[in-house]
Amino acid sequence: MVRGNSLVHCGLVLLSLWLCIQSVPINVDRSKEKPPVQELHPPQSAETGLHYDRYLREVIEFLEKDPHFKEKLKNANMDDIKQGKLAKELNFVQHNFRTKLDELKREEMNRLRMLIKVKQDIQGGSGRTMDHQSLLKQFEHLSHQNPNTFEVEDLDQLIQSATKDLENFDKDRHNEFKNYELTKEHERRERLKTMSEETRQQEEKHYEQLRKKHANHTKVNHPGSETQLKEVWHESDGMDPDNFDPKTFFKMHDTNGDGFFDESELEALFTKELEKVYNPENEEDDMVEMEEERLRMREHVMKEVDTNKDRLVSMVEFMAATQKEEFLEKDEWETLDQNPLYTEEEMREYEQHLVNEQNDIHQKSVELQKRREELERKQEELSAQKIGLQQAVEEMERIKGNVKHPGAVAAGGAAGGAAGGAAGGAAGGVTGVAAGVTAGGAPVVPGNSRPLPPDVPVPGHS
């Protein structure tokens, strides 16, 4: 009985303690708590290909982490963005993001300074003239007058530069690809010139065989068409082609879940079509051409679907495109091998351009060689002058030493006279006197430090 009462008492004590803990709040000074630190990671968005690509993507992704700015960006149209209205919203971005943007700008400024220094060193070492206008363009995407903080002007310049550069980016890529093809054909023709007739014919035959083999591929569907998307839906996604749903397809391939197809997400949809034409293991297939083909497909779809020209495809734009007649396009897509990339006239112009460049390089080489020879000649002249100056300084030091010690001159004359007497009598004395004159100036008589008058004969001589 006593034991049972003890257990009841212990239970009541524990219950009381539990109630105290639950009912009495713990007083915590919230003012001393540190706010949670927002982790900022490297950008995950697709590369744009611009020289300031990382800076652009980091700025955009950090701004999108700010709730206010993200909402404004979502509701802004392309005209508002181009006119700088969105940039003014930077004033309302949270402090920790503004601090991070300041850091990003300082890193970008340091990167550009290092880049320009390297270019200056390279061009200075090669003797080429520095293109200062080209270097200044490296800074067009930010305000360099204020190198430490990211301001509204920085966001506005970044938007303006990116919009302009991206509009020209595809055009520049096409031009680079065309030059690539011209160079490849030019080098092939140059190799043929070095071959014997028999070898050249074999090479030409092999070249034509590779061209025909490359052109012999399965049908390439029109990019963005129902047939093309259904093939991705079935073969890549493993879905039933008879149950194709455009909205579900869009959500499945919007890999970052932002509600848009960006250029990289769109280009990924063409992989199956490109694999019909290009295989990296085949000699006849050029992977550089494959990327050009991908670019052409993306441009085609963007032209038909991206109605507001913001280089993004929204869900609304995508669904609207599926209702157009073009979506039911059944015709085969014409690949690069079915379209001439250049004319023979363009090839001749390109080869002439190469000849002109070679001539310019030769001319500059000749000029540099002349400058080198001139510098070497001047160096030899300077070396000779240096040796002459050293000899003159040594002679002056010797004369200066003789002037400071005239007794050494007299002693030299007397010693010469004594040596001459021992060898040949008085004649040696004359030799000694002459030596004294040569070394020190006026003739000196042994035993007498004063010079003789000019008309007094020397003793022992008539």
Secondary structure, 3 states (H helix, E strand, C coil): CHHHHHHHHHHHHHHHHHHHHHHCCCCCCHHHCCCCCCCCCCCCCCCCCCCCHHHHHHHHHHHHCCHHHHHHHHHCCHHHHHCCCCHHHHHHCCHHHHHHHHHHHHHHHHHHHHHHHHHHHHHHHHCCCCCHHHHHHHHCCCCCCCCCCCCHHHHHHHHHHHHHHHHHHHHHHHHHHHHHHHHHHHHHHHHHHCCCHHHHHHHHHHHHHHHHHHHCCCCCCCCCCHHHHHHHHHHHCCCCHHHCCHHHHHHHHCCCCCCEECHHHHHHCCHHHHHCCCCCCCCCCCHHHHHHHHHHHHHHHHHHHCCCCCCCEEHHHHHHHCCCHHHHCCCCCCCHHHCCCCCHHHHHHHHHHHHHHHHHHHHHHHHHHHHHHHHHHHHHHHHHHHHHHHHHHHHHHHHHHHHHCHHHHHHHHHHHHHHHHHHHCHHHHHHHHHHHHHHHCCCCECCECCCCCCCCCCCCCC
